[in-house]
Amino acid sequence: MWINLLIGLLFSAISYLLTPKPKPPKPATLDDFNIPKANEGDEIGKVYGTVWVKSPHVAWYGDFGTTPIKSSGGKK
């Protein structure tokens, strides 16, 4: 019985040591979001009333910075 237990623990330790370590995810870039962008030379249309604009011009949209998430663990 003890030999089987030791063999099981040995194989568990080997399995743990040989598992590949996951790579951390890359931070999102502006290209990952579907935000319309203003290009130089594009025409700016005039809208009167309520209409659906298929390609709006957006010159600035938020501050897309990355901040690492730090957790102290414990309580949820």
PyMOL Python script that loads the backbone (N, CA, C, O; Angstrom):
from pymol import cmd

cmd.read_pdbstr("""\
ATOM      1  N   MET A   1       0.822  -1.184   0.000  1.00  0.00           N
ATOM      2  CA  MET A   1       0.000   0.000   0.000  1.00  0.00           C
ATOM      3  C   MET A   1       0.875   1.261   0.000  1.00  0.00           C
ATOM      4  O   MET A   1       0.596   2.194  -0.753  1.00  0.00           O
ATOM      5  N   TRP A   2       1.913   1.307   0.818  1.00  0.00           N
ATOM      6  CA  TRP A   2       2.771   2.483   0.897  1.00  0.00           C
ATOM      7  C   TRP A   2       3.549   2.697  -0.395  1.00  0.00           C
ATOM      8  O   TRP A   2       3.818   3.833  -0.784  1.00  0.00           O
ATOM      9  N   ILE A   3       3.905   1.612  -1.049  1.00  0.00           N
ATOM     10  CA  ILE A   3       4.634   1.737  -2.319  1.00  0.00           C
ATOM     11  C   ILE A   3       3.731   2.359  -3.375  1.00  0.00           C
ATOM     12  O   ILE A   3       4.173   3.210  -4.148  1.00  0.00           O
ATOM     13  N   ASN A   4       2.478   1.944  -3.414  1.00  0.00           N
ATOM     14  CA  ASN A   4       1.528   2.533  -4.376  1.00  0.00           C
ATOM     15  C   ASN A   4       1.310   4.017  -4.094  1.00  0.00           C
ATOM     16  O   ASN A   4       1.208   4.819  -5.022  1.00  0.00           O
ATOM     17  N   LEU A   5       1.239   4.376  -2.834  1.00  0.00           N
ATOM     18  CA  LEU A   5       1.066   5.774  -2.468  1.00  0.00           C
ATOM     19  C   LEU A   5       2.288   6.603  -2.884  1.00  0.00           C
ATOM     20  O   LEU A   5       2.130   7.700  -3.420  1.00  0.00           O
ATOM     21  N   LEU A   6       3.482   6.100  -2.648  1.00  0.00           N
ATOM     22  CA  LEU A   6       4.697   6.808  -3.044  1.00  0.00           C
ATOM     23  C   LEU A   6       4.807   6.945  -4.558  1.00  0.00           C
ATOM     24  O   LEU A   6       5.203   7.997  -5.061  1.00  0.00           O
ATOM     25  N   ILE A   7       4.456   5.887  -5.284  1.00  0.00           N
ATOM     26  CA  ILE A   7       4.486   5.953  -6.751  1.00  0.00           C
ATOM     27  C   ILE A   7       3.476   6.989  -7.248  1.00  0.00           C
ATOM     28  O   ILE A   7       3.770   7.751  -8.169  1.00  0.00           O
ATOM     29  N   GLY A   8       2.301   7.019  -6.646  1.00  0.00           N
ATOM     30  CA  GLY A   8       1.286   8.013  -7.028  1.00  0.00           C
ATOM     31  C   GLY A   8       1.756   9.430  -6.764  1.00  0.00           C
ATOM     32  O   GLY A   8       1.579  10.309  -7.607  1.00  0.00           O
ATOM     33  N   LEU A   9       2.356   9.662  -5.601  1.00  0.00           N
ATOM     34  CA  LEU A   9       2.883  10.995  -5.292  1.00  0.00           C
ATOM     35  C   LEU A   9       4.030  11.381  -6.217  1.00  0.00           C
ATOM     36  O   LEU A   9       4.137  12.540  -6.620  1.00  0.00           O
ATOM     37  N   LEU A  10       4.881  10.429  -6.554  1.00  0.00           N
ATOM     38  CA  LEU A  10       5.993  10.690  -7.467  1.00  0.00           C
ATOM     39  C   LEU A  10       5.486  11.095  -8.844  1.00  0.00           C
ATOM     40  O   LEU A  10       5.971  12.067  -9.424  1.00  0.00           O
ATOM     41  N   PHE A  11       4.508  10.354  -9.373  1.00  0.00           N
ATOM     42  CA  PHE A  11       3.961  10.697 -10.682  1.00  0.00           C
ATOM     43  C   PHE A  11       3.186  12.017 -10.651  1.00  0.00           C
ATOM     44  O   PHE A  11       3.179  12.752 -11.638  1.00  0.00           O
ATOM     45  N   SER A  12       2.540  12.318  -9.534  1.00  0.00           N
ATOM     46  CA  SER A  12       1.843  13.608  -9.402  1.00  0.00           C
ATOM     47  C   SER A  12       2.846  14.757  -9.424  1.00  0.00           C
ATOM     48  O   SER A  12       2.602  15.779 -10.065  1.00  0.00           O
ATOM     49  N   ALA A  13       3.973  14.599  -8.727  1.00  0.00           N
ATOM     50  CA  ALA A  13       4.994  15.642  -8.709  1.00  0.00           C
ATOM     51  C   ALA A  13       5.609  15.823 -10.097  1.00  0.00           C
ATOM     52  O   ALA A  13       5.830  16.954 -10.528  1.00  0.00           O
ATOM     53  N   ILE A  14       5.885  14.738 -10.793  1.00  0.00           N
ATOM     54  CA  ILE A  14       6.441  14.823 -12.148  1.00  0.00           C
ATOM     55  C   ILE A  14       5.450  15.493 -13.086  1.00  0.00           C
ATOM     56  O   ILE A  14       5.834  16.325 -13.908  1.00  0.00           O
ATOM     57  N   SER A  15       4.180  15.137 -12.965  1.00  0.00           N
ATOM     58  CA  SER A  15       3.147  15.743 -13.807  1.00  0.00           C
ATOM     59  C   SER A  15       3.051  17.241 -13.548  1.00  0.00           C
ATOM     60  O   SER A  15       2.901  18.020 -14.489  1.00  0.00           O
ATOM     61  N   TYR A  16       3.134  17.652 -12.290  1.00  0.00           N
ATOM     62  CA  TYR A  16       3.077  19.073 -11.942  1.00  0.00           C
ATOM     63  C   TYR A  16       4.272  19.833 -12.520  1.00  0.00           C
ATOM     64  O   TYR A  16       4.117  20.950 -13.013  1.00  0.00           O
ATOM     65  N   LEU A  17       5.436  19.244 -12.463  1.00  0.00           N
ATOM     66  CA  LEU A  17       6.638  19.916 -12.959  1.00  0.00           C
ATOM     67  C   LEU A  17       6.682  20.007 -14.480  1.00  0.00           C
ATOM     68  O   LEU A  17       7.313  20.914 -15.023  1.00  0.00           O
ATOM     69  N   LEU A  18       6.027  19.089 -15.171  1.00  0.00           N
ATOM     70  CA  LEU A  18       6.082  19.067 -16.635  1.00  0.00           C
ATOM     71  C   LEU A  18       4.941  19.822 -17.315  1.00  0.00           C
ATOM     72  O   LEU A  18       4.929  19.936 -18.540  1.00  0.00           O
ATOM     73  N   THR A  19       3.986  20.339 -16.547  1.00  0.00           N
ATOM     74  CA  THR A  19       2.885  21.073 -17.174  1.00  0.00           C
ATOM     75  C   THR A  19       3.386  22.412 -17.702  1.00  0.00           C
ATOM     76  O   THR A  19       4.185  23.066 -17.033  1.00  0.00           O
ATOM     77  N   PRO A  20       2.935  22.842 -18.893  1.00  0.00           N
ATOM     78  CA  PRO A  20       3.393  24.127 -19.437  1.00  0.00           C
ATOM     79  C   PRO A  20       2.779  25.286 -18.648  1.00  0.00           C
ATOM     80  O   PRO A  20       1.623  25.225 -18.230  1.00  0.00           O
ATOM     81  N   LYS A  21       3.560  26.323 -18.457  1.00  0.00           N
ATOM     82  CA  LYS A  21       3.110  27.504 -17.726  1.00  0.00           C
ATOM     83  C   LYS A  21       2.356  28.431 -18.687  1.00  0.00           C
ATOM     84  O   LYS A  21       2.853  28.704 -19.780  1.00  0.00           O
ATOM     85  N   PRO A  22       1.166  28.921 -18.305  1.00  0.00           N
ATOM     86  CA  PRO A  22       0.409  29.810 -19.194  1.00  0.00           C
ATOM     87  C   PRO A  22       1.082  31.172 -19.316  1.00  0.00           C
ATOM     88  O   PRO A  22       1.653  31.686 -18.354  1.00  0.00           O
ATOM     89  N   LYS A  23       1.006  31.749 -20.516  1.00  0.00           N
ATOM     90  CA  LYS A  23       1.571  33.076 -20.753  1.00  0.00           C
ATOM     91  C   LYS A  23       0.537  34.128 -20.360  1.00  0.00           C
ATOM     92  O   LYS A  23      -0.658  33.920 -20.569  1.00  0.00           O
ATOM     93  N   PRO A  24       0.974  35.254 -19.794  1.00  0.00           N
ATOM     94  CA  PRO A  24       0.012  36.299 -19.426  1.00  0.00           C
ATOM     95  C   PRO A  24      -0.583  36.926 -20.686  1.00  0.00           C
ATOM     96  O   PRO A  24       0.091  37.005 -21.713  1.00  0.00           O
ATOM     97  N   PRO A  25      -1.848  37.376 -20.619  1.00  0.00           N
ATOM     98  CA  PRO A  25      -2.473  37.982 -21.800  1.00  0.00           C
ATOM     99  C   PRO A  25      -1.844  39.319 -22.145  1.00  0.00           C
ATOM    100  O   PRO A  25      -1.363  40.040 -21.270  1.00  0.00           O
ATOM    101  N   LYS A  26      -1.853  39.643 -23.438  1.00  0.00           N
ATOM    102  CA  LYS A  26      -1.321  40.924 -23.895  1.00  0.00           C
ATOM    103  C   LYS A  26      -2.372  42.006 -23.655  1.00  0.00           C
ATOM    104  O   LYS A  26      -3.566  41.733 -23.785  1.00  0.00           O
ATOM    105  N   PRO A  27      -1.960  43.226 -23.310  1.00  0.00           N
ATOM    106  CA  PRO A  27      -2.940  44.292 -23.120  1.00  0.00           C
ATOM    107  C   PRO A  27      -3.612  44.653 -24.442  1.00  0.00           C
ATOM    108  O   PRO A  27      -3.004  44.560 -25.508  1.00  0.00           O
ATOM    109  N   ALA A  28      -4.858  45.062 -24.356  1.00  0.00           N
ATOM    110  CA  ALA A  28      -5.626  45.428 -25.550  1.00  0.00           C
ATOM    111  C   ALA A  28      -5.077  46.704 -26.174  1.00  0.00           C
ATOM    112  O   ALA A  28      -4.615  47.605 -25.474  1.00  0.00           O
ATOM    113  N   THR A  29      -5.133  46.766 -27.476  1.00  0.00           N
ATOM    114  CA  THR A  29      -4.726  47.973 -28.197  1.00  0.00           C
ATOM    115  C   THR A  29      -5.949  48.644 -28.787  1.00  0.00           C
ATOM    116  O   THR A  29      -7.053  48.103 -28.715  1.00  0.00           O
ATOM    117  N   LEU A  30      -5.766  49.804 -29.364  1.00  0.00           N
ATOM    118  CA  LEU A  30      -6.884  50.535 -29.949  1.00  0.00           C
ATOM    119  C   LEU A  30      -7.479  49.786 -31.138  1.00  0.00           C
ATOM    120  O   LEU A  30      -8.660  49.947 -31.446  1.00  0.00           O
ATOM    121  N   ASP A  31      -6.666  48.967 -31.808  1.00  0.00           N
ATOM    122  CA  ASP A  31      -7.165  48.210 -32.955  1.00  0.00           C
ATOM    123  C   ASP A  31      -8.117  47.092 -32.544  1.00  0.00           C
ATOM    124  O   ASP A  31      -8.860  46.584 -33.384  1.00  0.00           O
ATOM    125  N   ASP A  32      -8.112  46.696 -31.261  1.00  0.00           N
ATOM    126  CA  ASP A  32      -9.003  45.640 -30.793  1.00  0.00           C
ATOM    127  C   ASP A  32     -10.435  46.121 -30.615  1.00  0.00           C
ATOM    128  O   ASP A  32     -11.350  45.304 -30.513  1.00  0.00           O
ATOM    129  N   PHE A  33     -10.646  47.423 -30.576  1.00  0.00           N
ATOM    130  CA  PHE A  33     -11.977  47.989 -30.401  1.00  0.00           C
ATOM    131  C   PHE A  33     -12.532  48.433 -31.752  1.00  0.00           C
ATOM    132  O   PHE A  33     -11.777  48.808 -32.648  1.00  0.00           O
ATOM    133  N   ASN A  34     -13.838  48.388 -31.890  1.00  0.00           N
ATOM    134  CA  ASN A  34     -14.496  48.794 -33.133  1.00  0.00           C
ATOM    135  C   ASN A  34     -14.965  50.241 -32.985  1.00  0.00           C
ATOM    136  O   ASN A  34     -16.160  50.508 -32.860  1.00  0.00           O
ATOM    137  N   ILE A  35     -14.011  51.164 -33.000  1.00  0.00           N
ATOM    138  CA  ILE A  35     -14.311  52.578 -32.834  1.00  0.00           C
ATOM    139  C   ILE A  35     -14.040  53.280 -34.159  1.00  0.00           C
ATOM    140  O   ILE A  35     -12.947  53.147 -34.710  1.00  0.00           O
ATOM    141  N   PRO A  36     -15.011  54.024 -34.682  1.00  0.00           N
ATOM    142  CA  PRO A  36     -14.750  54.758 -35.928  1.00  0.00           C
ATOM    143  C   PRO A  36     -13.703  55.840 -35.689  1.00  0.00           C
ATOM    144  O   PRO A  36     -13.684  56.490 -34.644  1.00  0.00           O
ATOM    145  N   LYS A  37     -12.845  56.016 -36.667  1.00  0.00           N
ATOM    146  CA  LYS A  37     -11.757  56.985 -36.542  1.00  0.00           C
ATOM    147  C   LYS A  37     -11.880  58.052 -37.618  1.00  0.00           C
ATOM    148  O   LYS A  37     -12.384  57.794 -38.711  1.00  0.00           O
ATOM    149  N   ALA A  38     -11.417  59.248 -37.297  1.00  0.00           N
ATOM    150  CA  ALA A  38     -11.412  60.344 -38.262  1.00  0.00           C
ATOM    151  C   ALA A  38     -10.125  60.293 -39.067  1.00  0.00           C
ATOM    152  O   ALA A  38      -9.036  60.250 -38.494  1.00  0.00           O
ATOM    153  N   ASN A  39     -10.237  60.297 -40.375  1.00  0.00           N
ATOM    154  CA  ASN A  39      -9.079  60.307 -41.268  1.00  0.00           C
ATOM    155  C   ASN A  39      -8.949  61.683 -41.901  1.00  0.00           C
ATOM    156  O   ASN A  39      -9.944  62.359 -42.160  1.00  0.00           O
ATOM    157  N   GLU A  40      -7.731  62.080 -42.141  1.00  0.00           N
ATOM    158  CA  GLU A  40      -7.502  63.380 -42.754  1.00  0.00           C
ATOM    159  C   GLU A  40      -8.042  63.368 -44.181  1.00  0.00           C
ATOM    160  O   GLU A  40      -7.760  62.450 -44.951  1.00  0.00           O
ATOM    161  N   GLY A  41      -8.806  64.376 -44.521  1.00  0.00           N
ATOM    162  CA  GLY A  41      -9.352  64.493 -45.865  1.00  0.00           C
ATOM    163  C   GLY A  41     -10.771  63.958 -45.994  1.00  0.00           C
ATOM    164  O   GLY A  41     -11.388  64.140 -47.044  1.00  0.00           O
ATOM    165  N   ASP A  42     -11.317  63.301 -44.966  1.00  0.00           N
ATOM    166  CA  ASP A  42     -12.698  62.822 -45.034  1.00  0.00           C
ATOM    167  C   ASP A  42     -13.661  63.998 -44.972  1.00  0.00           C
ATOM    168  O   ASP A  42     -13.409  64.990 -44.287  1.00  0.00           O
ATOM    169  N   GLU A  43     -14.754  63.873 -45.689  1.00  0.00           N
ATOM    170  CA  GLU A  43     -15.769  64.908 -45.668  1.00  0.00           C
ATOM    171  C   GLU A  43     -16.592  64.796 -44.396  1.00  0.00           C
ATOM    172  O   GLU A  43     -16.844  63.700 -43.895  1.00  0.00           O
ATOM    173  N   ILE A  44     -17.006  65.948 -43.881  1.00  0.00           N
ATOM    174  CA  ILE A  44     -17.868  65.977 -42.707  1.00  0.00           C
ATOM    175  C   ILE A  44     -19.260  66.357 -43.180  1.00  0.00           C
ATOM    176  O   ILE A  44     -19.481  67.458 -43.683  1.00  0.00           O
ATOM    177  N   GLY A  45     -20.182  65.443 -43.016  1.00  0.00           N
ATOM    178  CA  GLY A  45     -21.545  65.685 -43.475  1.00  0.00           C
ATOM    179  C   GLY A  45     -22.360  66.461 -42.464  1.00  0.00           C
ATOM    180  O   GLY A  45     -22.070  66.438 -41.268  1.00  0.00           O
ATOM    181  N   LYS A  46     -23.385  67.151 -42.951  1.00  0.00           N
ATOM    182  CA  LYS A  46     -24.296  67.878 -42.083  1.00  0.00           C
ATOM    183  C   LYS A  46     -25.560  67.047 -41.927  1.00  0.00           C
ATOM    184  O   LYS A  46     -26.092  66.513 -42.901  1.00  0.00           O
ATOM    185  N   VAL A  47     -26.027  66.946 -40.702  1.00  0.00           N
ATOM    186  CA  VAL A  47     -27.218  66.149 -40.415  1.00  0.00           C
ATOM    187  C   VAL A  47     -28.292  67.073 -39.886  1.00  0.00           C
ATOM    188  O   VAL A  47     -28.074  67.823 -38.934  1.00  0.00           O
ATOM    189  N   TYR A  48     -29.459  67.011 -40.514  1.00  0.00           N
ATOM    190  CA  TYR A  48     -30.615  67.791 -40.074  1.00  0.00           C
ATOM    191  C   TYR A  48     -31.697  66.804 -39.676  1.00  0.00           C
ATOM    192  O   TYR A  48     -32.139  66.001 -40.498  1.00  0.00           O
ATOM    193  N   GLY A  49     -32.124  66.858 -38.429  1.00  0.00           N
ATOM    194  CA  GLY A  49     -33.167  65.947 -37.964  1.00  0.00           C
ATOM    195  C   GLY A  49     -32.567  64.674 -37.381  1.00  0.00           C
ATOM    196  O   GLY A  49     -31.405  64.653 -36.974  1.00  0.00           O
ATOM    197  N   THR A  50     -33.356  63.632 -37.344  1.00  0.00           N
ATOM    198  CA  THR A  50     -32.933  62.359 -36.783  1.00  0.00           C
ATOM    199  C   THR A  50     -32.665  61.385 -37.920  1.00  0.00           C
ATOM    200  O   THR A  50     -33.589  60.993 -38.633  1.00  0.00           O
ATOM    201  N   VAL A  51     -31.415  60.996 -38.092  1.00  0.00           N
ATOM    202  CA  VAL A  51     -31.027  60.058 -39.140  1.00  0.00           C
ATOM    203  C   VAL A  51     -30.006  59.084 -38.575  1.00  0.00           C
ATOM    204  O   VAL A  51     -29.436  59.314 -37.508  1.00  0.00           O
ATOM    205  N   TRP A  52     -29.785  58.013 -39.288  1.00  0.00           N
ATOM    206  CA  TRP A  52     -28.781  57.019 -38.910  1.00  0.00           C
ATOM    207  C   TRP A  52     -27.513  57.308 -39.698  1.00  0.00           C
ATOM    208  O   TRP A  52     -27.522  57.250 -40.928  1.00  0.00           O
ATOM    209  N   VAL A  53     -26.411  57.621 -38.999  1.00  0.00           N
ATOM    210  CA  VAL A  53     -25.141  57.920 -39.637  1.00  0.00           C
ATOM    211  C   VAL A  53     -24.322  56.637 -39.663  1.00  0.00           C
ATOM    212  O   VAL A  53     -24.002  56.085 -38.610  1.00  0.00           O
ATOM    213  N   LYS A  54     -23.979  56.157 -40.862  1.00  0.00           N
ATOM    214  CA  LYS A  54     -23.268  54.878 -40.990  1.00  0.00           C
ATOM    215  C   LYS A  54     -21.804  54.973 -40.593  1.00  0.00           C
ATOM    216  O   LYS A  54     -21.252  54.010 -40.061  1.00  0.00           O
ATOM    217  N   SER A  55     -21.163  56.106 -40.837  1.00  0.00           N
ATOM    218  CA  SER A  55     -19.748  56.233 -40.483  1.00  0.00           C
ATOM    219  C   SER A  55     -19.507  57.588 -39.800  1.00  0.00           C
ATOM    220  O   SER A  55     -19.107  58.550 -40.456  1.00  0.00           O
ATOM    221  N   PRO A  56     -19.748  57.660 -38.497  1.00  0.00           N
ATOM    222  CA  PRO A  56     -19.532  58.936 -37.808  1.00  0.00           C
ATOM    223  C   PRO A  56     -18.044  59.236 -37.665  1.00  0.00           C
ATOM    224  O   PRO A  56     -17.216  58.325 -37.673  1.00  0.00           O
ATOM    225  N   HIS A  57     -17.714  60.501 -37.536  1.00  0.00           N
ATOM    226  CA  HIS A  57     -16.327  60.919 -37.340  1.00  0.00           C
ATOM    227  C   HIS A  57     -16.077  61.052 -35.839  1.00  0.00           C
ATOM    228  O   HIS A  57     -16.775  61.796 -35.149  1.00  0.00           O
ATOM    229  N   VAL A  58     -15.095  60.338 -35.348  1.00  0.00           N
ATOM    230  CA  VAL A  58     -14.733  60.416 -33.931  1.00  0.00           C
ATOM    231  C   VAL A  58     -13.273  60.825 -33.858  1.00  0.00           C
ATOM    232  O   VAL A  58     -12.398  60.100 -34.331  1.00  0.00           O
ATOM    233  N   ALA A  59     -13.005  61.988 -33.265  1.00  0.00           N
ATOM    234  CA  ALA A  59     -11.635  62.472 -33.167  1.00  0.00           C
ATOM    235  C   ALA A  59     -10.953  61.984 -31.890  1.00  0.00           C
ATOM    236  O   ALA A  59      -9.736  61.795 -31.879  1.00  0.00           O
ATOM    237  N   TRP A  60     -11.724  61.776 -30.806  1.00  0.00           N
ATOM    238  CA  TRP A  60     -11.143  61.324 -29.548  1.00  0.00           C
ATOM    239  C   TRP A  60     -12.197  60.535 -28.800  1.00  0.00           C
ATOM    240  O   TRP A  60     -13.362  60.930 -28.758  1.00  0.00           O
ATOM    241  N   TYR A  61     -11.792  59.414 -28.206  1.00  0.00           N
ATOM    242  CA  TYR A  61     -12.742  58.569 -27.486  1.00  0.00           C
ATOM    243  C   TYR A  61     -12.049  57.965 -26.278  1.00  0.00           C
ATOM    244  O   TYR A  61     -11.433  56.905 -26.385  1.00  0.00           O
ATOM    245  N   GLY A  62     -12.139  58.615 -25.148  1.00  0.00           N
ATOM    246  CA  GLY A  62     -11.619  58.088 -23.895  1.00  0.00           C
ATOM    247  C   GLY A  62     -10.105  58.001 -23.840  1.00  0.00           C
ATOM    248  O   GLY A  62      -9.410  58.321 -24.805  1.00  0.00           O
ATOM    249  N   ASP A  63      -9.619  57.571 -22.719  1.00  0.00           N
ATOM    250  CA  ASP A  63      -8.190  57.409 -22.496  1.00  0.00           C
ATOM    251  C   ASP A  63      -7.917  55.919 -22.351  1.00  0.00           C
ATOM    252  O   ASP A  63      -8.141  55.350 -21.282  1.00  0.00           O
ATOM    253  N   PHE A  64      -7.444  55.289 -23.398  1.00  0.00           N
ATOM    254  CA  PHE A  64      -7.207  53.853 -23.382  1.00  0.00           C
ATOM    255  C   PHE A  64      -5.810  53.557 -22.861  1.00  0.00           C
ATOM    256  O   PHE A  64      -4.894  53.281 -23.636  1.00  0.00           O
ATOM    257  N   GLY A  65      -5.654  53.614 -21.570  1.00  0.00           N
ATOM    258  CA  GLY A  65      -4.382  53.277 -20.933  1.00  0.00           C
ATOM    259  C   GLY A  65      -4.510  51.923 -20.248  1.00  0.00           C
ATOM    260  O   GLY A  65      -5.616  51.435 -20.012  1.00  0.00           O
ATOM    261  N   THR A  66      -3.392  51.335 -19.938  1.00  0.00           N
ATOM    262  CA  THR A  66      -3.414  50.047 -19.240  1.00  0.00           C
ATOM    263  C   THR A  66      -2.958  50.259 -17.812  1.00  0.00           C
ATOM    264  O   THR A  66      -2.009  50.996 -17.548  1.00  0.00           O
ATOM    265  N   THR A  67      -3.644  49.607 -16.904  1.00  0.00           N
ATOM    266  CA  THR A  67      -3.303  49.648 -15.491  1.00  0.00           C
ATOM    267  C   THR A  67      -3.308  48.216 -14.977  1.00  0.00           C
ATOM    268  O   THR A  67      -4.313  47.521 -15.128  1.00  0.00           O
ATOM    269  N   PRO A  68      -2.214  47.753 -14.374  1.00  0.00           N
ATOM    270  CA  PRO A  68      -2.202  46.388 -13.874  1.00  0.00           C
ATOM    271  C   PRO A  68      -3.202  46.203 -12.734  1.00  0.00           C
ATOM    272  O   PRO A  68      -3.388  47.097 -11.909  1.00  0.00           O
ATOM    273  N   ILE A  69      -3.836  45.046 -12.697  1.00  0.00           N
ATOM    274  CA  ILE A  69      -4.792  44.730 -11.647  1.00  0.00           C
ATOM    275  C   ILE A  69      -4.033  44.082 -10.505  1.00  0.00           C
ATOM    276  O   ILE A  69      -3.373  43.059 -10.686  1.00  0.00           O
ATOM    277  N   LYS A  70      -4.128  44.673  -9.346  1.00  0.00           N
ATOM    278  CA  LYS A  70      -3.450  44.146  -8.168  1.00  0.00           C
ATOM    279  C   LYS A  70      -4.512  43.680  -7.180  1.00  0.00           C
ATOM    280  O   LYS A  70      -5.415  44.441  -6.832  1.00  0.00           O
ATOM    281  N   SER A  71      -4.408  42.449  -6.733  1.00  0.00           N
ATOM    282  CA  SER A  71      -5.374  41.944  -5.773  1.00  0.00           C
ATOM    283  C   SER A  71      -4.639  41.532  -4.504  1.00  0.00           C
ATOM    284  O   SER A  71      -3.540  40.979  -4.549  1.00  0.00           O
ATOM    285  N   SER A  72      -5.272  41.815  -3.378  1.00  0.00           N
ATOM    286  CA  SER A  72      -4.660  41.470  -2.112  1.00  0.00           C
ATOM    287  C   SER A  72      -5.086  40.077  -1.664  1.00  0.00           C
ATOM    288  O   SER A  72      -4.587  39.564  -0.663  1.00  0.00           O
ATOM    289  N   GLY A  73      -6.015  39.462  -2.410  1.00  0.00           N
ATOM    290  CA  GLY A  73      -6.451  38.113  -2.075  1.00  0.00           C
ATOM    291  C   GLY A  73      -7.394  38.119  -0.893  1.00  0.00           C
ATOM    292  O   GLY A  73      -7.646  39.156  -0.280  1.00  0.00           O
ATOM    293  N   GLY A  74      -7.905  36.956  -0.587  1.00  0.00           N
ATOM    294  CA  GLY A  74      -8.764  36.829   0.581  1.00  0.00           C
ATOM    295  C   GLY A  74     -10.225  36.996   0.234  1.00  0.00           C
ATOM    296  O   GLY A  74     -10.776  36.206  -0.532  1.00  0.00           O
ATOM    297  N   LYS A  75     -10.861  38.015   0.787  1.00  0.00           N
ATOM    298  CA  LYS A  75     -12.305  38.211   0.655  1.00  0.00           C
ATOM    299  C   LYS A  75     -12.688  38.551  -0.774  1.00  0.00           C
ATOM    300  O   LYS A  75     -11.926  39.172  -1.514  1.00  0.00           O
ATOM    301  N   LYS A  76     -13.890  38.129  -1.141  1.00  0.00           N
ATOM    302  CA  LYS A  76     -14.413  38.446  -2.475  1.00  0.00           C
ATOM    303  C   LYS A  76     -15.431  39.544  -2.377  1.00  0.00           C
ATOM    304  O   LYS A  76     -15.991  39.958  -3.392  1.00  0.00           O
TER     305      LYS A  76
END
""", "prot")
cmd.dss("prot")
cmd.show_as("cartoon", "prot")
cmd.util.cbc("prot")
cmd.orient("prot")
